[in-house]
Amino acid sequence: MIEFINEYQIFKLDTKNTTYAFKIVHDDFSVHLYYGKRNDDAERLNALYSESPVSFAPYNRQIGVNFSLDTVATELSFFDSGDLKDTAVKIQNENGDCVTLFKYRGYEILDGAVKLGQLPNSFGADKTLCVKYEDIVSGCFLYSYYSIFYESDTIARFNKVVSTGKKAVIKKIASGQLDFGKADFTFLSICGSYYNEGHILEYPVHIGKQGVYSNSGHTSHKFNPFCMLKSPCATETNGDVYGIELVYSGDFEIQAEKTISGFIRLMAGINHETFSWELEDYFYTPEMILTYSDRGVGQVSRNLHNHLRNHLINPEFVVKKRPVVVNTWEASYFDIDEEKLFQFAEIAKKIGIDTLVVDDGWFGKRNDDTSSLGDWRVNKTKFKSGLRAFSRKVHDLGMNLGIWIEPEMISENSELYRLHPEFVLKAKDRECSLGRHQMVLDLCNPKAIEYVVHELTETLADVRLEYIKWDFNRSLSEVGSCVLPDGKQNETKHRFILGVYEMHKKLTEAFRGVLFEGCSGGGGRVDAGILSFCPQIWVSDNTDPVERVRIQNAMSLAYPLSAVSCHVSNTVLNAMEKGTDYGLRFNVAAGGVLGYELNLLQLTGKTKEEIAKQIKKYNAISPLILTGDLYRVDGLDCGQSAFYILSKEKDVACVYYYNVGQSKRNVTLANILPNWKFLDFETGKSVNLDEIDLTAKTNFLHIYQVLSVKNENA
Ligand code: DGJ
């Protein structure tokens, strides 16, 4: 699966359907040869490399005019050493210049994956290649890792820089780079804003630089740390597509650069504009996941889904049925107390909901969003008998209990701030801005982490809980840390993220067996880093079903359906709906991990019956959401969308269809799934696909037994 072909000096990394190859030339340089469809012809791979002189391209005086780092594709590129494109690694040397040049010094092939310091990374790799480089001026070694995941057709890359004692400051270090000789691609990404997540952005890669990034201190609503590079005619089911995803929750950048000659370079990693690092011993970059398929966008999504489910998400939760929750936020906001919530639990139990989630407002003096973050002690006015007793009562009903926390934050109006003002993340001599009336804890300070972890574990220690929602409701600004010396202030944002992961590690370990759900005002922190602690994420506060069709579709490009938490609510935003159509809302929310966010006390008997039926139906769908393969249907009109989930055994399928736009186009199930044969579970009869006319429907959701699959992509 990973071999070094001595004859050609080629490293060849194979997964089931892909090959990645690079070559050592002139003893010192690793040049990229190929990433694409499985290719076992080493001679042809070797023939992909050529050298020729190009005017103005700086060349190495020993090797001669034919070899320039500016004109060959490389595995990693180095600042100001002859490569005139944007480069992946820039280190400031003791002498103050930033000339960087790492040269090849050997390799090692390891079994399994390598743990990435304090950062989360993929487990269960088949093999890992570690390539060693040395820069003699900075005195640093660079180890570049490639882990291969044979079955999911994915490769995970990251780099480690090790100091040998000389003063060196890392100014930029990408997790990986992908050079394409002459190429033509469309750049596909997910962008948005608060309450408006999940817009798919696609444009041809143009000459110059383009990409996605965050400078908010968290991944942010603005862009997701993910992209695809599609060949221009690629579709859902055909064509060459590359997928890239970062396992990181802080400031990131994924950049594509194209030159006039058509050369494209893709780089991904920490956003170097808000980062630098004085190297003391070693530094790890976050991990970058790569995949490729010649079977279109759909297969790339499935590869990423398989990778995240099998190699990143806590295995304990991958196949375990997820709770169907009722969450108190949209139902009651801060107006909660134990009597009211117990009534919620009683109704919830009757209609098949299994978990009551107490959202914001249960602690300190939190009656609105102006106070108490950091004061993680139960509010005795709202929970007179305490959380422990409340949990016992809820469990006696046969219900499970969940709770909301926002551990990385601190309110100005809180006991914690009065006690520890130094716990606030803040640049020296600056006033810090507020966001939602709150400030951010300085997670570079281990004492701040310890304090909050201690408070939360004390308060929740004997409270039986099955679920914790972890929120994060503001972006970072005026960033600095009073525990770091002046020269290290620019390290604050990355150190903050290391603190975020440390806190996740500590709390998920303290509450083992409890399912954590990530959230950041909805979709402000949807990324593979968070997924390694929280198997599911609340991807938007927007629960309008029409908007959700778009949001969930976009998220499915990069994240498995089991990672996306979706609630039925009664927020009415869209003019299309007359009243609240719980049918549509359910059929949309059942495309992920289903929950409810409704005031159960206000529901009519009819609605309660409807919800009970929905949950029964969802319980049958839920195994497919957890482990099935997703197939999005291409070529429908704007506002129409369809997808199906097929079990791994290909014997059960769940078909989803929505028409939430203006389209009057005639659609039958036969259009969506030509030549399939189904048996209807409910009637036991075989299904004539032409007879299931979707034209007049705004939504459709049905689960079938599959008699034969005719889609060659499945
Ligand atoms: C933002 C989240 O996205 C909401 O679901 C809710 O938990 C609120 N925070 C609570 O303050």
Residues whose N, C-alpha, C, O or C-beta is under 5 A from the ligand:
A	BS01	DGJ	W329 D359 D360 D471 C519 S520 G521 G522 D541
